[in-house]
Amino acid sequence: MQTNNFLHLNRRGVRWTASVMLLWMYCLTVSNPSSAVEPPGKIPDAQLFSYISKDPLPPGTIPWQLLRQVKLVEGKQKGAKAQMMLPEFSPELKALDKKDVKIYGFVLPLSTSQKQSHFLISPLPSHCPFCVDQGPDSMIEVVAKNPVAYSPWEPIVISGKFELVNDQYLFYRLTGGEAVKN
């Protein structure tokens, strides 16, 4: 019973964190008309590749550019009364659903512990004060088998089962996550 409550609270924390990041992204787009060139929620390629370059990604990892192949369409979620913007995934992303994958990115911790078992992973580090305009296509919720040690300065490779999430706040989840040694 306590475990279910803990997971429920953690999922609410993930949604809250994602909502705050989306709000920041919206505020930056509204306050800076020049940033309106990119569709909302999309990190400009130059910013995306400023921390994780195009070459060389660790072998077998999914490139973040592939995760960006999602469109927002108006729709209804099960049980929802109102219309909302929901993800429409590309065929390439649909092919990865429920498959084991590897992701290369920075840990965005959801707690203050040195090791994380429930966190977000992103192509941009949490210590970058100018990298706040990440959308849900630039974050993956990770539920790890065992707590993962991390550094806010170094990206990690994590493997697990990739899931597409049909939600307006979170598009991707990785379950059974395990850190991969380089």
Secondary structure by P-SEA (a helix, b strand, c coil): caaaaaaaaaaaaaaaaaaaaaaaaaaaaaaccccccccccccccccccccccccccccccccccccccbbbbbbbcccccbbbbbbbccaaaaaaccccccccccccccccccccccccccccccccccccccccccbbbbbcccbbbbbccbbbbbbcbbbbbcccccccccccbbbbcc
